[in-house]
Amino acid sequence: MQAGLVYGQIGQTEYIVRSMIEESGYRDVKVVATGGLGRIIAKETDCIHIYDPNLTLSGLRLIFEKQK
């Protein structure tokens, strides 16, 4: 069951990335994964180029610092 969930999520991610690239018309894109499951998915697929576990927190920090 657990493997099915993980591989199902990987397949879903690959489908979404492919569809977004096709729809946008951009071919030279970098896909960034973040968050808890991003680490697992990024290791198992070639469609994710960068994994940054703290991307969201880093962005929030930058917004906070600009508001000071």
PDB file of N, CA, C, O and CB in Angstrom:
ATOM      1  N   MET A   1       0.823  -1.182   0.000  1.00  0.00           N
ATOM      2  CA  MET A   1       0.000   0.000   0.000  1.00  0.00           C
ATOM      3  C   MET A   1       0.870   1.250   0.000  1.00  0.00           C
ATOM      4  O   MET A   1       0.638   2.180  -0.772  1.00  0.00           O
ATOM      5  CB  MET A   1      -0.938  -0.004   1.198  1.00  0.00           C
ATOM      6  N   GLN A   2       1.862   1.263   0.863  1.00  0.00           N
ATOM      7  CA  GLN A   2       2.716   2.451   0.967  1.00  0.00           C
ATOM      8  C   GLN A   2       3.451   2.709  -0.341  1.00  0.00           C
ATOM      9  O   GLN A   2       3.538   3.852  -0.789  1.00  0.00           O
ATOM     10  CB  GLN A   2       3.725   2.291   2.115  1.00  0.00           C
ATOM     11  N   ALA A   3       3.978   1.660  -0.952  1.00  0.00           N
ATOM     12  CA  ALA A   3       4.679   1.824  -2.230  1.00  0.00           C
ATOM     13  C   ALA A   3       3.726   2.330  -3.302  1.00  0.00           C
ATOM     14  O   ALA A   3       4.112   3.149  -4.136  1.00  0.00           O
ATOM     15  CB  ALA A   3       5.317   0.496  -2.673  1.00  0.00           C
ATOM     16  N   GLY A   4       2.505   1.858  -3.290  1.00  0.00           N
ATOM     17  CA  GLY A   4       1.514   2.320  -4.251  1.00  0.00           C
ATOM     18  C   GLY A   4       1.225   3.801  -4.094  1.00  0.00           C
ATOM     19  O   GLY A   4       1.051   4.513  -5.083  1.00  0.00           O
ATOM     20  N   LEU A   5       1.175   4.262  -2.861  1.00  0.00           N
ATOM     21  CA  LEU A   5       0.948   5.691  -2.624  1.00  0.00           C
ATOM     22  C   LEU A   5       2.113   6.531  -3.132  1.00  0.00           C
ATOM     23  O   LEU A   5       1.912   7.561  -3.776  1.00  0.00           O
ATOM     24  CB  LEU A   5       0.727   5.956  -1.133  1.00  0.00           C
ATOM     25  N   VAL A   6       3.326   6.088  -2.841  1.00  0.00           N
ATOM     26  CA  VAL A   6       4.509   6.844  -3.255  1.00  0.00           C
ATOM     27  C   VAL A   6       4.623   6.864  -4.774  1.00  0.00           C
ATOM     28  O   VAL A   6       4.795   7.928  -5.368  1.00  0.00           O
ATOM     29  CB  VAL A   6       5.784   6.243  -2.633  1.00  0.00           C
ATOM     30  N   TYR A   7       4.527   5.689  -5.410  1.00  0.00           N
ATOM     31  CA  TYR A   7       4.670   5.641  -6.864  1.00  0.00           C
ATOM     32  C   TYR A   7       3.492   6.301  -7.565  1.00  0.00           C
ATOM     33  O   TYR A   7       3.653   6.846  -8.657  1.00  0.00           O
ATOM     34  CB  TYR A   7       4.809   4.202  -7.333  1.00  0.00           C
ATOM     35  N   GLY A   8       2.324   6.260  -6.962  1.00  0.00           N
ATOM     36  CA  GLY A   8       1.179   6.984  -7.510  1.00  0.00           C
ATOM     37  C   GLY A   8       1.413   8.484  -7.490  1.00  0.00           C
ATOM     38  O   GLY A   8       1.074   9.180  -8.448  1.00  0.00           O
ATOM     39  N   GLN A   9       1.989   8.987  -6.407  1.00  0.00           N
ATOM     40  CA  GLN A   9       2.286  10.416  -6.301  1.00  0.00           C
ATOM     41  C   GLN A   9       3.365  10.829  -7.299  1.00  0.00           C
ATOM     42  O   GLN A   9       3.300  11.912  -7.880  1.00  0.00           O
ATOM     43  CB  GLN A   9       2.729  10.766  -4.875  1.00  0.00           C
ATOM     44  N   ILE A  10       4.351   9.964  -7.493  1.00  0.00           N
ATOM     45  CA  ILE A  10       5.402  10.241  -8.477  1.00  0.00           C
ATOM     46  C   ILE A  10       4.792  10.324  -9.876  1.00  0.00           C
ATOM     47  O   ILE A  10       5.090  11.250 -10.630  1.00  0.00           O
ATOM     48  CB  ILE A  10       6.507   9.147  -8.429  1.00  0.00           C
ATOM     49  N   GLY A  11       3.947   9.368 -10.219  1.00  0.00           N
ATOM     50  CA  GLY A  11       3.297   9.382 -11.521  1.00  0.00           C
ATOM     51  C   GLY A  11       2.429  10.609 -11.711  1.00  0.00           C
ATOM     52  O   GLY A  11       2.418  11.207 -12.787  1.00  0.00           O
ATOM     53  N   GLN A  12       1.706  10.983 -10.678  1.00  0.00           N
ATOM     54  CA  GLN A  12       0.849  12.173 -10.734  1.00  0.00           C
ATOM     55  C   GLN A  12       1.702  13.426 -10.940  1.00  0.00           C
ATOM     56  O   GLN A  12       1.354  14.290 -11.744  1.00  0.00           O
ATOM     57  CB  GLN A  12       0.003  12.302  -9.437  1.00  0.00           C
ATOM     58  N   THR A  13       2.797  13.522 -10.226  1.00  0.00           N
ATOM     59  CA  THR A  13       3.694  14.672 -10.355  1.00  0.00           C
ATOM     60  C   THR A  13       4.263  14.761 -11.766  1.00  0.00           C
ATOM     61  O   THR A  13       4.280  15.837 -12.364  1.00  0.00           O
ATOM     62  CB  THR A  13       4.835  14.584  -9.330  1.00  0.00           C
ATOM     63  N   GLU A  14       4.725  13.643 -12.295  1.00  0.00           N
ATOM     64  CA  GLU A  14       5.276  13.641 -13.649  1.00  0.00           C
ATOM     65  C   GLU A  14       4.221  14.064 -14.665  1.00  0.00           C
ATOM     66  O   GLU A  14       4.520  14.826 -15.585  1.00  0.00           O
ATOM     67  CB  GLU A  14       5.824  12.252 -14.004  1.00  0.00           C
ATOM     68  N   TYR A  15       2.996  13.579 -14.510  1.00  0.00           N
ATOM     69  CA  TYR A  15       1.914  13.940 -15.433  1.00  0.00           C
ATOM     70  C   TYR A  15       1.617  15.434 -15.366  1.00  0.00           C
ATOM     71  O   TYR A  15       1.466  16.085 -16.400  1.00  0.00           O
ATOM     72  CB  TYR A  15       0.642  13.133 -15.115  1.00  0.00           C
ATOM     73  N   ILE A  16       1.532  15.975 -14.165  1.00  0.00           N
ATOM     74  CA  ILE A  16       1.231  17.398 -14.002  1.00  0.00           C
ATOM     75  C   ILE A  16       2.339  18.259 -14.594  1.00  0.00           C
ATOM     76  O   ILE A  16       2.057  19.235 -15.289  1.00  0.00           O
ATOM     77  CB  ILE A  16       1.034  17.740 -12.519  1.00  0.00           C
ATOM     78  N   VAL A  17       3.588  17.912 -14.331  1.00  0.00           N
ATOM     79  CA  VAL A  17       4.718  18.681 -14.865  1.00  0.00           C
ATOM     80  C   VAL A  17       4.708  18.636 -16.393  1.00  0.00           C
ATOM     81  O   VAL A  17       4.846  19.672 -17.043  1.00  0.00           O
ATOM     82  CB  VAL A  17       6.064  18.134 -14.319  1.00  0.00           C
ATOM     83  N   ARG A  18       4.546  17.435 -16.972  1.00  0.00           N
ATOM     84  CA  ARG A  18       4.499  17.307 -18.435  1.00  0.00           C
ATOM     85  C   ARG A  18       3.359  18.132 -19.021  1.00  0.00           C
ATOM     86  O   ARG A  18       3.541  18.821 -20.025  1.00  0.00           O
ATOM     87  CB  ARG A  18       4.343  15.832 -18.842  1.00  0.00           C
ATOM     88  N   SER A  19       2.192  18.064 -18.402  1.00  0.00           N
ATOM     89  CA  SER A  19       1.030  18.802 -18.907  1.00  0.00           C
ATOM     90  C   SER A  19       1.242  20.306 -18.836  1.00  0.00           C
ATOM     91  O   SER A  19       0.875  21.028 -19.763  1.00  0.00           O
ATOM     92  CB  SER A  19      -0.217  18.421 -18.122  1.00  0.00           C
ATOM     93  N   MET A  20       1.830  20.786 -17.748  1.00  0.00           N
ATOM     94  CA  MET A  20       2.069  22.215 -17.607  1.00  0.00           C
ATOM     95  C   MET A  20       3.095  22.705 -18.618  1.00  0.00           C
ATOM     96  O   MET A  20       2.939  23.788 -19.182  1.00  0.00           O
ATOM     97  CB  MET A  20       2.534  22.537 -16.193  1.00  0.00           C
ATOM     98  N   ILE A  21       4.134  21.926 -18.853  1.00  0.00           N
ATOM     99  CA  ILE A  21       5.148  22.301 -19.840  1.00  0.00           C
ATOM    100  C   ILE A  21       4.529  22.339 -21.231  1.00  0.00           C
ATOM    101  O   ILE A  21       4.764  23.271 -21.999  1.00  0.00           O
ATOM    102  CB  ILE A  21       6.341  21.317 -19.806  1.00  0.00           C
ATOM    103  N   GLU A  22       3.740  21.323 -21.547  1.00  0.00           N
ATOM    104  CA  GLU A  22       3.090  21.268 -22.859  1.00  0.00           C
ATOM    105  C   GLU A  22       2.124  22.438 -23.055  1.00  0.00           C
ATOM    106  O   GLU A  22       2.109  23.066 -24.114  1.00  0.00           O
ATOM    107  CB  GLU A  22       2.344  19.941 -23.024  1.00  0.00           C
ATOM    108  N   GLU A  23       1.328  22.722 -22.041  1.00  0.00           N
ATOM    109  CA  GLU A  23       0.339  23.793 -22.150  1.00  0.00           C
ATOM    110  C   GLU A  23       0.988  25.174 -22.226  1.00  0.00           C
ATOM    111  O   GLU A  23       0.510  26.046 -22.951  1.00  0.00           O
ATOM    112  CB  GLU A  23      -0.614  23.741 -20.969  1.00  0.00           C
ATOM    113  N   SER A  24       2.071  25.372 -21.482  1.00  0.00           N
ATOM    114  CA  SER A  24       2.713  26.683 -21.454  1.00  0.00           C
ATOM    115  C   SER A  24       3.516  26.958 -22.723  1.00  0.00           C
ATOM    116  O   SER A  24       3.679  28.110 -23.127  1.00  0.00           O
ATOM    117  CB  SER A  24       3.618  26.791 -20.241  1.00  0.00           C
ATOM    118  N   GLY A  25       4.014  25.895 -23.345  1.00  0.00           N
ATOM    119  CA  GLY A  25       4.843  26.071 -24.532  1.00  0.00           C
ATOM    120  C   GLY A  25       6.312  26.270 -24.215  1.00  0.00           C
ATOM    121  O   GLY A  25       7.143  26.299 -25.122  1.00  0.00           O
ATOM    122  N   TYR A  26       6.643  26.407 -22.942  1.00  0.00           N
ATOM    123  CA  TYR A  26       8.047  26.547 -22.545  1.00  0.00           C
ATOM    124  C   TYR A  26       8.689  25.171 -22.511  1.00  0.00           C
ATOM    125  O   TYR A  26       8.101  24.219 -21.998  1.00  0.00           O
ATOM    126  CB  TYR A  26       8.178  27.250 -21.161  1.00  0.00           C
ATOM    127  N   ARG A  27       9.880  25.065 -23.049  1.00  0.00           N
ATOM    128  CA  ARG A  27      10.574  23.782 -23.066  1.00  0.00           C
ATOM    129  C   ARG A  27      11.760  23.759 -22.100  1.00  0.00           C
ATOM    130  O   ARG A  27      12.099  22.709 -21.555  1.00  0.00           O
ATOM    131  CB  ARG A  27      11.050  23.468 -24.475  1.00  0.00           C
ATOM    132  N   ASP A  28      12.375  24.896 -21.892  1.00  0.00           N
ATOM    133  CA  ASP A  28      13.561  24.972 -21.039  1.00  0.00           C
ATOM    134  C   ASP A  28      13.145  25.465 -19.651  1.00  0.00           C
ATOM    135  O   ASP A  28      13.308  26.643 -19.331  1.00  0.00           O
ATOM    136  CB  ASP A  28      14.642  25.914 -21.664  1.00  0.00           C
ATOM    137  N   VAL A  29      12.615  24.569 -18.840  1.00  0.00           N
ATOM    138  CA  VAL A  29      12.133  24.942 -17.509  1.00  0.00           C
ATOM    139  C   VAL A  29      12.900  24.161 -16.444  1.00  0.00           C
ATOM    140  O   VAL A  29      13.405  23.066 -16.693  1.00  0.00           O
ATOM    141  CB  VAL A  29      10.607  24.682 -17.382  1.00  0.00           C
ATOM    142  N   LYS A  30      12.972  24.742 -15.277  1.00  0.00           N
ATOM    143  CA  LYS A  30      13.532  24.063 -14.108  1.00  0.00           C
ATOM    144  C   LYS A  30      12.390  23.836 -13.128  1.00  0.00           C
ATOM    145  O   LYS A  30      11.692  24.781 -12.760  1.00  0.00           O
ATOM    146  CB  LYS A  30      14.702  24.898 -13.448  1.00  0.00           C
ATOM    147  N   VAL A  31      12.197  22.616 -12.711  1.00  0.00           N
ATOM    148  CA  VAL A  31      11.136  22.260 -11.782  1.00  0.00           C
ATOM    149  C   VAL A  31      11.752  22.129 -10.399  1.00  0.00           C
ATOM    150  O   VAL A  31      12.735  21.412 -10.209  1.00  0.00           O
ATOM    151  CB  VAL A  31      10.415  20.941 -12.211  1.00  0.00           C
ATOM    152  N   VAL A  32      11.164  22.830  -9.434  1.00  0.00           N
ATOM    153  CA  VAL A  32      11.665  22.842  -8.060  1.00  0.00           C
ATOM    154  C   VAL A  32      10.634  22.177  -7.154  1.00  0.00           C
ATOM    155  O   VAL A  32       9.452  22.519  -7.188  1.00  0.00           O
ATOM    156  CB  VAL A  32      11.968  24.298  -7.583  1.00  0.00           C
ATOM    157  N   ALA A  33      11.086  21.240  -6.357  1.00  0.00           N
ATOM    158  CA  ALA A  33      10.231  20.595  -5.369  1.00  0.00           C
ATOM    159  C   ALA A  33      10.615  21.091  -3.989  1.00  0.00           C
ATOM    160  O   ALA A  33      11.782  21.381  -3.726  1.00  0.00           O
ATOM    161  CB  ALA A  33      10.340  19.052  -5.451  1.00  0.00           C
ATOM    162  N   THR A  34       9.634  21.186  -3.116  1.00  0.00           N
ATOM    163  CA  THR A  34       9.874  21.618  -1.748  1.00  0.00           C
ATOM    164  C   THR A  34       8.942  20.859  -0.827  1.00  0.00           C
ATOM    165  O   THR A  34       7.976  20.245  -1.281  1.00  0.00           O
ATOM    166  CB  THR A  34       9.678  23.145  -1.597  1.00  0.00           C
ATOM    167  N   GLY A  35       9.222  20.898   0.450  1.00  0.00           N
ATOM    168  CA  GLY A  35       8.335  20.263   1.412  1.00  0.00           C
ATOM    169  C   GLY A  35       8.701  18.825   1.717  1.00  0.00           C
ATOM    170  O   GLY A  35       9.689  18.293   1.212  1.00  0.00           O
ATOM    171  N   GLY A  36       7.890  18.212   2.547  1.00  0.00           N
ATOM    172  CA  GLY A  36       8.169  16.884   3.081  1.00  0.00           C
ATOM    173  C   GLY A  36       8.276  15.782   2.051  1.00  0.00           C
ATOM    174  O   GLY A  36       9.305  15.111   1.979  1.00  0.00           O
ATOM    175  N   LEU A  37       7.242  15.576   1.252  1.00  0.00           N
ATOM    176  CA  LEU A  37       7.275  14.502   0.267  1.00  0.00           C
ATOM    177  C   LEU A  37       8.114  14.843  -0.951  1.00  0.00           C
ATOM    178  O   LEU A  37       8.449  13.960  -1.741  1.00  0.00           O
ATOM    179  CB  LEU A  37       5.882  14.166  -0.166  1.00  0.00           C
ATOM    180  N   GLY A  38       8.456  16.114  -1.111  1.00  0.00           N
ATOM    181  CA  GLY A  38       9.271  16.529  -2.250  1.00  0.00           C
ATOM    182  C   GLY A  38      10.587  15.774  -2.306  1.00  0.00           C
ATOM    183  O   GLY A  38      11.067  15.442  -3.390  1.00  0.00           O
ATOM    184  N   ARG A  39      11.164  15.504  -1.166  1.00  0.00           N
ATOM    185  CA  ARG A  39      12.446  14.777  -1.102  1.00  0.00           C
ATOM    186  C   ARG A  39      12.303  13.375  -1.693  1.00  0.00           C
ATOM    187  O   ARG A  39      13.151  12.928  -2.465  1.00  0.00           O
ATOM    188  CB  ARG A  39      12.949  14.686   0.361  1.00  0.00           C
ATOM    189  N   ILE A  40      11.241  12.700  -1.326  1.00  0.00           N
ATOM    190  CA  ILE A  40      11.032  11.332  -1.801  1.00  0.00           C
ATOM    191  C   ILE A  40      10.767  11.328  -3.301  1.00  0.00           C
ATOM    192  O   ILE A  40      11.329  10.515  -4.035  1.00  0.00           O
ATOM    193  CB  ILE A  40       9.863  10.667  -1.048  1.00  0.00           C
ATOM    194  N   ILE A  41       9.919  12.228  -3.747  1.00  0.00           N
ATOM    195  CA  ILE A  41       9.539  12.272  -5.154  1.00  0.00           C
ATOM    196  C   ILE A  41      10.716  12.715  -6.018  1.00  0.00           C
ATOM    197  O   ILE A  41      10.950  12.137  -7.080  1.00  0.00           O
ATOM    198  CB  ILE A  41       8.346  13.215  -5.357  1.00  0.00           C
ATOM    199  N   ALA A  42      11.460  13.733  -5.580  1.00  0.00           N
ATOM    200  CA  ALA A  42      12.575  14.262  -6.371  1.00  0.00           C
ATOM    201  C   ALA A  42      13.637  13.203  -6.634  1.00  0.00           C
ATOM    202  O   ALA A  42      14.253  13.192  -7.700  1.00  0.00           O
ATOM    203  CB  ALA A  42      13.205  15.454  -5.662  1.00  0.00           C
ATOM    204  N   LYS A  43      13.853  12.317  -5.675  1.00  0.00           N
ATOM    205  CA  LYS A  43      14.864  11.267  -5.847  1.00  0.00           C
ATOM    206  C   LYS A  43      14.457  10.240  -6.892  1.00  0.00           C
ATOM    207  O   LYS A  43      15.312   9.583  -7.486  1.00  0.00           O
ATOM    208  CB  LYS A  43      15.122  10.569  -4.526  1.00  0.00           C
ATOM    209  N   GLU A  44      13.160  10.101  -7.117  1.00  0.00           N
ATOM    210  CA  GLU A  44      12.656   9.016  -7.961  1.00  0.00           C
ATOM    211  C   GLU A  44      12.228   9.434  -9.364  1.00  0.00           C
ATOM    212  O   GLU A  44      11.763   8.594 -10.134  1.00  0.00           O
ATOM    213  CB  GLU A  44      11.510   8.375  -7.288  1.00  0.00           C
ATOM    214  N   THR A  45      12.372  10.713  -9.716  1.00  0.00           N
ATOM    215  CA  THR A  45      11.940  11.153 -11.033  1.00  0.00           C
ATOM    216  C   THR A  45      12.935  12.135 -11.635  1.00  0.00           C
ATOM    217  O   THR A  45      13.624  12.863 -10.920  1.00  0.00           O
ATOM    218  CB  THR A  45      10.558  11.786 -10.954  1.00  0.00           C
ATOM    219  N   ASP A  46      12.995  12.141 -12.940  1.00  0.00           N
ATOM    220  CA  ASP A  46      13.882  13.072 -13.649  1.00  0.00           C
ATOM    221  C   ASP A  46      13.196  14.392 -13.953  1.00  0.00           C
ATOM    222  O   ASP A  46      13.847  15.328 -14.416  1.00  0.00           O
ATOM    223  CB  ASP A  46      14.377  12.447 -14.941  1.00  0.00           C
ATOM    224  N   CYS A  47      11.895  14.488 -13.703  1.00  0.00           N
ATOM    225  CA  CYS A  47      11.183  15.726 -14.055  1.00  0.00           C
ATOM    226  C   CYS A  47      11.410  16.828 -13.018  1.00  0.00           C
ATOM    227  O   CYS A  47      11.098  17.988 -13.285  1.00  0.00           O
ATOM    228  CB  CYS A  47       9.683  15.450 -14.194  1.00  0.00           C
ATOM    229  N   ILE A  48      11.941  16.495 -11.852  1.00  0.00           N
ATOM    230  CA  ILE A  48      12.246  17.499 -10.832  1.00  0.00           C
ATOM    231  C   ILE A  48      13.750  17.745 -10.860  1.00  0.00           C
ATOM    232  O   ILE A  48      14.544  16.818 -10.708  1.00  0.00           O
ATOM    233  CB  ILE A  48      11.770  17.037  -9.401  1.00  0.00           C
ATOM    234  N   HIS A  49      14.130  19.005 -11.057  1.00  0.00           N
ATOM    235  CA  HIS A  49      15.542  19.342 -11.211  1.00  0.00           C
ATOM    236  C   HIS A  49      16.194  19.776  -9.905  1.00  0.00           C
ATOM    237  O   HIS A  49      17.381  19.527  -9.695  1.00  0.00           O
ATOM    238  CB  HIS A  49      15.695  20.432 -12.234  1.00  0.00           C
ATOM    239  N   ILE A  50      15.433  20.420  -9.027  1.00  0.00           N
ATOM    240  CA  ILE A  50      15.989  20.963  -7.792  1.00  0.00           C
ATOM    241  C   ILE A  50      15.057  20.610  -6.638  1.00  0.00           C
ATOM    242  O   ILE A  50      13.836  20.701  -6.761  1.00  0.00           O
ATOM    243  CB  ILE A  50      16.188  22.508  -7.895  1.00  0.00           C
ATOM    244  N   TYR A  51      15.638  20.212  -5.534  1.00  0.00           N
ATOM    245  CA  TYR A  51      14.856  20.002  -4.309  1.00  0.00           C
ATOM    246  C   TYR A  51      15.397  20.950  -3.253  1.00  0.00           C
ATOM    247  O   TYR A  51      16.579  20.905  -2.913  1.00  0.00           O
ATOM    248  CB  TYR A  51      14.926  18.504  -3.819  1.00  0.00           C
ATOM    249  N   ASP A  52      14.532  21.804  -2.739  1.00  0.00           N
ATOM    250  CA  ASP A  52      14.898  22.754  -1.686  1.00  0.00           C
ATOM    251  C   ASP A  52      13.880  22.614  -0.563  1.00  0.00           C
ATOM    252  O   ASP A  52      12.759  23.110  -0.681  1.00  0.00           O
ATOM    253  CB  ASP A  52      14.950  24.233  -2.230  1.00  0.00           C
ATOM    254  N   PRO A  53      14.255  21.946   0.528  1.00  0.00           N
ATOM    255  CA  PRO A  53      13.288  21.691   1.591  1.00  0.00           C
ATOM    256  C   PRO A  53      12.810  22.952   2.306  1.00  0.00           C
ATOM    257  O   PRO A  53      11.762  22.934   2.953  1.00  0.00           O
ATOM    258  CB  PRO A  53      13.885  20.758   2.589  1.00  0.00           C
ATOM    259  N   ASN A  54      13.554  24.031   2.200  1.00  0.00           N
ATOM    260  CA  ASN A  54      13.197  25.254   2.928  1.00  0.00           C
ATOM    261  C   ASN A  54      12.779  26.405   2.028  1.00  0.00           C
ATOM    262  O   ASN A  54      12.792  27.558   2.458  1.00  0.00           O
ATOM    263  CB  ASN A  54      14.350  25.691   3.770  1.00  0.00           C
ATOM    264  N   LEU A  55      12.413  26.118   0.804  1.00  0.00           N
ATOM    265  CA  LEU A  55      12.087  27.176  -0.148  1.00  0.00           C
ATOM    266  C   LEU A  55      10.953  28.069   0.357  1.00  0.00           C
ATOM    267  O   LEU A  55      11.063  29.294   0.293  1.00  0.00           O
ATOM    268  CB  LEU A  55      11.707  26.569  -1.490  1.00  0.00           C
ATOM    269  N   THR A  56       9.896  27.490   0.843  1.00  0.00           N
ATOM    270  CA  THR A  56       8.758  28.274   1.323  1.00  0.00           C
ATOM    271  C   THR A  56       9.156  29.128   2.516  1.00  0.00           C
ATOM    272  O   THR A  56       8.812  30.309   2.578  1.00  0.00           O
ATOM    273  CB  THR A  56       7.590  27.355   1.699  1.00  0.00           C
ATOM    274  N   LEU A  57       9.874  28.543   3.457  1.00  0.00           N
ATOM    275  CA  LEU A  57      10.304  29.302   4.635  1.00  0.00           C
ATOM    276  C   LEU A  57      11.278  30.417   4.258  1.00  0.00           C
ATOM    277  O   LEU A  57      11.227  31.507   4.828  1.00  0.00           O
ATOM    278  CB  LEU A  57      10.953  28.366   5.659  1.00  0.00           C
ATOM    279  N   SER A  58      12.155  30.148   3.312  1.00  0.00           N
ATOM    280  CA  SER A  58      13.090  31.187   2.860  1.00  0.00           C
ATOM    281  C   SER A  58      12.339  32.343   2.219  1.00  0.00           C
ATOM    282  O   SER A  58      12.673  33.507   2.443  1.00  0.00           O
ATOM    283  CB  SER A  58      14.110  30.605   1.866  1.00  0.00           C
ATOM    284  N   GLY A  59      11.332  32.027   1.426  1.00  0.00           N
ATOM    285  CA  GLY A  59      10.517  33.074   0.810  1.00  0.00           C
ATOM    286  C   GLY A  59       9.765  33.897   1.835  1.00  0.00           C
ATOM    287  O   GLY A  59       9.686  35.120   1.719  1.00  0.00           O
ATOM    288  N   LEU A  60       9.216  33.238   2.831  1.00  0.00           N
ATOM    289  CA  LEU A  60       8.509  33.959   3.897  1.00  0.00           C
ATOM    290  C   LEU A  60       9.467  34.864   4.680  1.00  0.00           C
ATOM    291  O   LEU A  60       9.104  35.971   5.076  1.00  0.00           O
ATOM    292  CB  LEU A  60       7.823  32.961   4.856  1.00  0.00           C
ATOM    293  N   ARG A  61      10.696  34.378   4.897  1.00  0.00           N
ATOM    294  CA  ARG A  61      11.690  35.197   5.593  1.00  0.00           C
ATOM    295  C   ARG A  61      12.009  36.448   4.788  1.00  0.00           C
ATOM    296  O   ARG A  61      12.106  37.540   5.348  1.00  0.00           O
ATOM    297  CB  ARG A  61      12.972  34.391   5.851  1.00  0.00           C
ATOM    298  N   LEU A  62      12.175  36.293   3.473  1.00  0.00           N
ATOM    299  CA  LEU A  62      12.464  37.449   2.624  1.00  0.00           C
ATOM    300  C   LEU A  62      11.325  38.465   2.665  1.00  0.00           C
ATOM    301  O   LEU A  62      11.568  39.670   2.735  1.00  0.00           O
ATOM    302  CB  LEU A  62      12.714  37.000   1.181  1.00  0.00           C
ATOM    303  N   ILE A  63      10.103  37.988   2.621  1.00  0.00           N
ATOM    304  CA  ILE A  63       8.947  38.887   2.701  1.00  0.00           C
ATOM    305  C   ILE A  63       8.933  39.608   4.041  1.00  0.00           C
ATOM    306  O   ILE A  63       8.691  40.813   4.100  1.00  0.00           O
ATOM    307  CB  ILE A  63       7.629  38.106   2.500  1.00  0.00           C
ATOM    308  N   PHE A  64       9.194  38.872   5.116  1.00  0.00           N
ATOM    309  CA  PHE A  64       9.215  39.474   6.450  1.00  0.00           C
ATOM    310  C   PHE A  64      10.276  40.571   6.531  1.00  0.00           C
ATOM    311  O   PHE A  64      10.015  41.658   7.047  1.00  0.00           O
ATOM    312  CB  PHE A  64       9.478  38.399   7.523  1.00  0.00           C
ATOM    313  N   GLU A  65      11.476  40.279   6.017  1.00  0.00           N
ATOM    314  CA  GLU A  65      12.562  41.258   6.088  1.00  0.00           C
ATOM    315  C   GLU A  65      12.253  42.509   5.272  1.00  0.00           C
ATOM    316  O   GLU A  65      12.658  43.605   5.657  1.00  0.00           O
ATOM    317  CB  GLU A  65      13.864  40.634   5.601  1.00  0.00           C
ATOM    318  N   LYS A  66      11.548  42.368   4.159  1.00  0.00           N
ATOM    319  CA  LYS A  66      11.186  43.539   3.349  1.00  0.00           C
ATOM    320  C   LYS A  66      10.122  44.398   4.024  1.00  0.00           C
ATOM    321  O   LYS A  66      10.001  45.586   3.727  1.00  0.00           O
ATOM    322  CB  LYS A  66      10.688  43.096   1.979  1.00  0.00           C
ATOM    323  N   GLN A  67       9.355  43.803   4.928  1.00  0.00           N
ATOM    324  CA  GLN A  67       8.286  44.521   5.614  1.00  0.00           C
ATOM    325  C   GLN A  67       8.788  45.293   6.825  1.00  0.00           C
ATOM    326  O   GLN A  67       8.045  46.103   7.378  1.00  0.00           O
ATOM    327  CB  GLN A  67       7.208  43.556   6.039  1.00  0.00           C
ATOM    328  N   LYS A  68      10.015  45.069   7.251  1.00  0.00           N
ATOM    329  CA  LYS A  68      10.554  45.768   8.427  1.00  0.00           C
ATOM    330  C   LYS A  68      10.727  47.238   8.151  1.00  0.00           C
ATOM    331  O   LYS A  68      11.169  47.982   9.026  1.00  0.00           O
ATOM    332  CB  LYS A  68      11.886  45.165   8.853  1.00  0.00           C
TER     333      LYS A  68
END
